[in-house]
């Protein structure tokens, strides 16, 4: 079951998970940190607040399903799964290694908690539609959640999935678009402008909401309101900052895929640890009032 932690607790969790990402970066020397950091607040809130999951029984039939369609952001999911207890944190030190359980894209055959192999962009939504329809046919109350990237929306398969989800009224399906505005080759709007994202999905028959995707308060409030409308799939345009949480990388396209030196990793770790201490101090003061 979801832990239903407070927004203050979730913020601390999210920064602890960012520290896990830096740990993986130290192991491999490279990785897609920008998108991993931008979506980490969403993924943290899903696993520690919104979804029904059990690390001791990751294949439970009544579990909620999560798909990271933008599979290159897998360090975010690995960090959260480790923090949640799906596997020992020591496994994080194998990222980038041959035969690792945590490869550069999620692999359902290697790691508990991974529902599908993703990384070929545009596939996650269609897979999720099949899962959501299957859960309905099984008369299950389980839900399906997807995190996509805004740069991923140019893939045509997304829109086939969007049409199918609306056609079948899959209100047990919720999609978050990690709308950080950047992709590997520049600004999303300059590469292939898919705006306005919300109006496109509304035209397909989805219920849509825009939020600050790095605000735990807005994320949890949205999770509490699902489905946005009965009989319709829910689309959340989560406006985020690329590489959120690392000051020099925020909204910087060069951090889409980062190959840092050890001094940069040390500085990143120090900054994130300082942020954790700050958040813990704020939470402690609130408890003492």
C-alpha positions as CSV (number, residue, x, y, z in Angstrom):
1,X,0.0,0.0,0.0
2,X,1.1,3.6,-0.5
3,X,2.6,5.2,2.5
4,X,0.6,8.4,2.3
5,X,3.4,10.5,3.6
6,X,3.2,14.3,4.0
7,X,4.4,16.7,1.3
8,X,7.3,17.6,3.6
9,X,8.3,14.0,4.0
10,X,8.0,13.4,0.3
11,X,10.3,16.4,-0.5
12,X,13.0,14.9,1.7
13,X,12.5,11.5,0.0
14,X,12.8,13.0,-3.4
15,X,16.2,14.7,-2.5
16,X,17.4,11.4,-1.0
17,X,16.6,9.8,-4.3
18,X,18.5,12.6,-6.1
19,X,21.5,11.6,-4.0
20,X,21.0,8.0,-5.1
21,X,21.2,9.2,-8.7
22,X,24.5,10.9,-8.0
23,X,25.6,7.6,-6.5
24,X,24.8,5.9,-9.8
25,X,26.5,8.6,-11.8
26,X,29.6,8.0,-9.8
27,X,29.5,4.3,-10.6
28,X,29.0,4.8,-14.3
29,X,30.5,8.2,-15.0
30,X,27.6,9.2,-17.2
31,X,23.8,9.2,-17.4
32,X,20.6,11.0,-18.2
33,X,20.5,13.2,-15.1
34,X,18.4,16.0,-16.6
35,X,15.2,14.1,-17.1
36,X,15.8,11.9,-14.1
37,X,15.9,14.9,-11.8
38,X,13.0,16.7,-13.5
39,X,10.6,13.8,-13.0
40,X,11.9,12.6,-9.6
41,X,9.3,14.5,-7.6
42,X,6.6,12.8,-9.7
43,X,8.0,9.3,-9.3
44,X,8.6,9.7,-5.6
45,X,5.1,10.9,-5.0
46,X,3.7,8.0,-7.0
47,X,5.5,5.3,-5.1
48,X,5.4,6.8,-1.6
49,X,1.9,8.4,-1.8
50,X,-0.2,7.6,-4.8
51,X,0.2,4.0,-5.7
52,X,-0.6,0.7,-4.2
53,X,2.7,-1.2,-4.2
54,X,4.5,-3.8,-2.0
55,X,8.3,-4.3,-2.2
56,X,7.9,-7.7,-0.5
57,X,5.4,-8.8,-3.1
58,X,6.1,-6.8,-6.3
59,X,4.0,-9.1,-8.4
60,X,0.8,-8.8,-6.3
61,X,-2.2,-9.0,-8.6
62,X,-3.9,-6.0,-7.0
63,X,-0.9,-3.7,-7.3
64,X,-1.0,-0.5,-9.2
65,X,1.2,-0.4,-12.3
66,X,3.9,2.2,-13.2
67,X,5.5,2.6,-16.6
68,X,8.4,5.0,-17.2
69,X,7.8,5.5,-20.9
70,X,10.8,7.8,-21.2
71,X,13.0,4.9,-20.2
72,X,16.3,6.9,-20.4
73,X,15.2,8.6,-17.2
74,X,15.5,5.2,-15.5
75,X,17.9,6.4,-12.7
76,X,14.8,8.2,-11.2
77,X,12.9,5.0,-11.0
78,X,15.9,3.0,-9.8
79,X,16.5,5.5,-7.0
80,X,12.9,5.4,-5.9
81,X,12.7,1.6,-6.0
82,X,15.8,1.4,-3.9
83,X,14.5,3.9,-1.4
84,X,11.2,2.0,-1.2
85,X,13.0,-1.3,-0.5
86,X,12.5,-3.2,-3.8
87,X,16.2,-4.1,-3.9
88,X,19.3,-3.4,-1.8
89,X,20.8,0.1,-2.2
90,X,24.2,-1.5,-2.9
91,X,22.8,-2.5,-6.4
92,X,23.0,1.2,-7.3
93,X,26.7,0.9,-7.4
94,X,26.5,-1.4,-10.4
95,X,24.8,1.1,-12.7
96,X,26.6,1.2,-16.0
97,X,28.3,-2.2,-15.4
98,X,28.0,-5.2,-17.6
99,X,25.1,-7.6,-16.5
100,X,23.8,-5.0,-14.0
101,X,20.3,-5.4,-12.8
102,X,19.9,-1.7,-13.4
103,X,20.8,-1.1,-17.0
104,X,20.5,2.1,-19.0
105,X,16.8,1.4,-19.7
106,X,14.4,-0.5,-17.5
107,X,14.3,-4.2,-17.9
108,X,11.4,-6.1,-16.4
109,X,13.4,-9.4,-16.5
110,X,16.2,-8.0,-14.3
111,X,14.6,-6.0,-11.6
112,X,11.5,-6.3,-9.4
113,X,9.1,-3.4,-9.7
114,X,9.7,-2.9,-13.4
115,X,6.4,-3.6,-15.3
116,X,7.7,-3.3,-18.9
117,X,10.9,-2.8,-20.9
118,X,10.9,0.9,-22.0
119,X,13.2,3.3,-23.7
120,X,12.1,3.0,-27.3
121,X,10.2,6.3,-27.0
122,X,6.4,6.3,-27.6
123,X,5.7,2.8,-26.5
124,X,4.8,3.3,-22.8
125,X,1.3,4.8,-23.3
126,X,0.2,2.0,-25.7
127,X,1.4,-0.7,-23.3
128,X,-0.3,1.1,-20.4
129,X,-3.6,1.2,-22.4
130,X,-3.4,-2.6,-22.7
131,X,-2.7,-3.0,-19.0
132,X,-5.5,-0.6,-18.0
133,X,-8.0,-2.4,-20.3
134,X,-6.9,-5.8,-19.0
135,X,-7.4,-4.6,-15.4
136,X,-11.0,-3.5,-16.3
137,X,-11.7,-6.8,-17.9
138,X,-10.5,-8.5,-14.7
139,X,-12.8,-6.3,-12.7
140,X,-9.7,-5.1,-10.8
141,X,-9.5,-1.8,-8.9
142,X,-5.8,-1.5,-9.8
143,X,-4.7,1.6,-11.7
144,X,-2.0,2.3,-14.3
145,X,0.3,5.3,-14.2
146,X,2.7,6.5,-16.9
147,X,5.5,9.2,-16.9
148,X,6.3,10.4,-20.4
149,X,8.6,13.1,-21.6
150,X,7.5,16.1,-23.6
151,X,10.1,15.4,-26.3
152,X,8.6,12.0,-26.6
153,X,5.3,13.3,-27.9
154,X,6.5,13.5,-31.5
155,X,6.3,9.7,-31.7
156,X,3.1,8.8,-33.5
157,X,2.4,5.7,-31.4
158,X,1.6,8.0,-28.5
159,X,-1.4,9.4,-30.3
160,X,-2.7,5.9,-31.3
161,X,-2.6,5.1,-27.5
162,X,-4.3,8.5,-26.7
163,X,-7.1,7.7,-29.1
164,X,-7.6,4.1,-27.8
165,X,-7.6,5.2,-24.1
166,X,-10.3,7.8,-24.8
167,X,-12.3,5.3,-27.0
168,X,-12.4,2.8,-24.2
169,X,-12.9,5.3,-21.4
170,X,-9.9,4.2,-19.4
171,X,-10.4,6.2,-16.3
172,X,-8.0,3.8,-14.4
173,X,-5.2,5.3,-16.5
174,X,-3.2,8.4,-15.5
175,X,-0.4,9.9,-17.6
176,X,2.0,12.5,-16.4
177,X,3.9,14.4,-19.1
178,X,7.3,15.5,-17.7
179,X,7.1,18.9,-19.4
180,X,10.6,20.2,-18.8
181,X,10.9,21.9,-22.2
182,X,14.2,20.3,-23.3
183,X,15.4,17.3,-25.1
184,X,18.7,16.0,-26.3
185,X,19.0,18.4,-29.3
186,X,17.5,21.5,-27.7
187,X,14.3,23.2,-26.8
188,X,11.3,20.9,-27.5
189,X,9.3,23.6,-29.2
190,X,12.2,24.3,-31.6
191,X,12.8,20.7,-32.4
192,X,9.2,19.7,-33.0
193,X,6.5,21.9,-31.5
194,X,3.8,19.8,-29.9
195,X,2.2,22.6,-27.9
196,X,-0.4,23.1,-26.5
197,X,-0.1,19.6,-25.0
198,X,-3.2,20.0,-22.9
199,X,-5.4,21.0,-25.8
200,X,-4.1,18.1,-28.0
201,X,-5.1,15.5,-25.4
202,X,-8.4,17.2,-24.7
203,X,-9.2,17.0,-28.4
204,X,-8.6,13.2,-28.1
205,X,-11.1,13.0,-25.3
206,X,-8.9,13.1,-22.2
207,X,-9.5,14.9,-18.9
208,X,-6.5,17.3,-18.5
209,X,-4.9,19.3,-15.7
210,X,-1.7,21.5,-15.6
211,X,0.4,21.5,-12.5
212,X,3.9,22.4,-11.2
213,X,5.5,19.0,-11.5
214,X,8.2,19.9,-9.0
215,X,5.7,20.9,-6.3
216,X,4.8,18.0,-3.9
217,X,1.8,19.9,-2.7
218,X,0.3,20.1,-6.2
219,X,1.3,16.6,-7.1
220,X,-0.3,15.0,-4.1
221,X,-3.4,17.2,-4.4
222,X,-3.7,15.9,-8.0
223,X,-3.2,12.3,-7.0
224,X,-6.0,12.7,-4.5
225,X,-8.4,14.0,-7.2
226,X,-8.0,11.0,-9.6
227,X,-9.6,10.2,-11.9
228,X,-10.0,13.8,-13.1
229,X,-13.3,12.8,-14.7
230,X,-15.2,9.5,-14.5
231,X,-15.2,7.7,-17.9
232,X,-12.1,9.5,-19.2
233,X,-8.3,8.8,-19.0
234,X,-6.4,11.5,-17.0
235,X,-3.5,13.6,-18.5
236,X,-1.4,15.7,-16.2
237,X,0.9,18.2,-17.8
238,X,3.6,18.5,-15.2
239,X,5.6,21.6,-15.8
240,X,9.0,20.8,-14.5
241,X,12.6,22.1,-14.6
242,X,15.3,20.0,-16.4
243,X,17.8,18.8,-13.8
244,X,15.7,20.2,-10.9
245,X,17.7,20.1,-7.7
246,X,21.2,20.7,-9.2
247,X,21.6,24.5,-9.6
248,X,24.2,24.5,-12.4
249,X,22.2,22.0,-14.4
250,X,18.7,23.4,-14.1
251,X,17.1,24.2,-17.5
252,X,20.5,23.5,-19.1
253,X,20.3,21.2,-22.2
254,X,23.9,20.0,-21.7
255,X,22.7,18.1,-18.6
256,X,20.3,16.0,-20.7
257,X,23.1,13.4,-20.7
258,X,26.0,14.3,-18.3
259,X,29.5,13.0,-18.1
260,X,30.8,14.7,-15.0
261,X,34.2,14.7,-13.4
262,X,34.7,13.5,-9.8
263,X,34.9,17.1,-8.6
264,X,31.5,17.9,-10.2
265,X,30.0,14.8,-8.6
266,X,31.4,15.8,-5.2
267,X,29.9,19.3,-5.6
268,X,26.5,17.9,-6.7
269,X,26.4,15.5,-3.7
270,X,27.3,18.4,-1.3
271,X,24.6,20.6,-2.7
272,X,21.9,17.9,-2.5
273,X,23.0,16.9,1.0
274,X,22.7,20.5,2.1
275,X,19.2,20.6,0.6
276,X,18.2,17.5,2.5
277,X,19.5,19.0,5.8
278,X,17.5,22.2,5.1
279,X,14.3,20.2,4.4
280,X,14.8,18.1,7.5
281,X,15.3,21.2,9.6
282,X,12.1,22.7,8.3
283,X,10.2,19.5,9.0
284,X,11.6,19.4,12.5
285,X,10.5,23.0,13.2
286,X,7.0,22.3,12.0
287,X,6.8,19.2,14.3
288,X,7.8,21.3,17.3
289,X,5.2,24.0,16.8
